[in-house]
């Protein structure tokens, strides 16, 4: 079956999206390939089709457990066998998963990068017939990337064990430096980049300085049709803004990592189905979401970097219809962005204190804890050890980037059971323990596949059948687990902390001052880029974003806020930029009358010069003082 037939049979699409087929062919002939596809560009199909077509197992490395689970579930819906192994699973769960890979018919194995260096994985590599290594979120391997994770560097070790297996690296956001670094770090035999333009011709970018954001937002929601996403920085604001919209007769719900997983799933499903129009969320929402008819994405707070902004804004207009990416800001947002940046890099001593407190919180002895996972309550932890919660959270995220711990924010894991005893041993146990006999028989009748692996069960369904309650069913399952009859995994909804290494003595915790300094400097430049994008008045928004990712485009989009206002001035782009380059430095340094400005500029075409100045005045870039002297409004660049 050729790749087009696979696409039709398993995904129901008659044609590939741009660049997908080229990427697949590159992999099929054994070339290491870096695929740069924008958000919504269909990255997963570029490894799923060749992984399915070629003999053997495709390894997929991704840091996002929620996305990993979604991908596995989607493949299984298409009758394609897929397995996921990630930090937080116990040894018994991983043993079952490995057996399904080595002795079953699994075609895809999703792994978190932390797993790659574990002895259990390295020992099993020779038994796995690997046909492709797919590296999702590949920018994580680069120290110049916005989400660098040292655990991604473990991927290099795979190349020694699997020298003939091609690597497909995938990302939606990478600057030119990161593109080169990804290929170097992954030891590409030959640099090979296939990229689709980042230019989203149907997406209109708007940036607006607003002192009354909520009033502007409400007018936008009443004017713009369709569903949308509103991004804010804090959990508190998600609830406040959703409540404000509902009070004004606009259907909305809020979403953040602090909600339990069941509630998050319900709200996401309501929004996906169209029952709810607006999702107000933190950046915890959106990864892996493929809703084609989102007509607008609004940011009410400034993002930390343009990579995140481009990815979040790109969730609008995936159906190729006209859509809007809107950023509303006020002067205080700039200082808030600087403040959040500083909070994101707590002092090294504070990070070490948080690490020490975390070990004490779980009463872990030095030298223990590796691979263990624990429920985590940030508020309780911060209160117990007198940390500001934001400082504690950012310290943990830094420790995560250094591969000491992993913070999983409330990934839902349902109640599951696997019967460990063989059929004959189980029969003997039931005969010898009559109090468990009927209960075990009910499990076997109700849920199939329990001898093969962990199977999802419902405590409430079982309780109803026995005229009991979920607590009693839980106790019965725990008892059978202790007797080693079954493996019982209770439902998990809380955030989890996983120790990626044993707890170290504080003196052995290594955080290089030089690495810390370099990462902070790189992050600071990203903040600067956000501010430049937000406050720029004379450059097309689309051109600015594309230039940030190393893509030059000669023409303005003609649709963003800058272009629309510029179009009214009847000046060419070259003429307008020339005027701004001359006028801005003069008016930024002093207040002068119009006649004196015209004299200093000394441009032959006075009419065009006056037209540009008039446009700049109309749009509050140039102001006039009480003595009728002109000056540049520094508040908005």
Secondary structure by P-SEA (a helix, b strand, c coil): ccaaaaaaacccccccccaaaaaaaaaaaccbbbbbbccccccccaaaaaaaaccbbbbbbbccaaaaaaaaaaaaaacbbbbbbcccccaaaaaaaaaaaacccccbbbbcccccccaaaaaacccccccbbbbccccccccccccccccccaaaaaaaacccbbbbbbbccccaaaaaaaaaaaccccbbbbbcccccccbbbbbbbcccaaaaaaaaaaaccccbbbbbccaaaaaaaaaaaaaaccccccccccccaaaaaaaaaaaaaccccccccccccccccccccccbbbbccccccaaaaaaaaacccccccbbbbbbbbccaaaaaaaaaaaaacccaaaaaaaaaaaaaaacccccccccbbbbbbaaaaaaaacccaaaaaaaaaaaaaaccbbbbccccccbbbbbcccaaaaaaaaaacccaaaaaaaaaaccccccccbbbbbaaaaaaaacccaaaaaaaaaaaaaacccccccccccbbbbccccccccccccccaaaaaaaaaaaaaaaaaaaaaaccccccaaaaaaaaacccccccccccaaaaaaaaacccaaaaaaaaacaaaaaacccccaaaaaaaacccaaaaaaaaaaaaaaacccccccccbbbcccccc
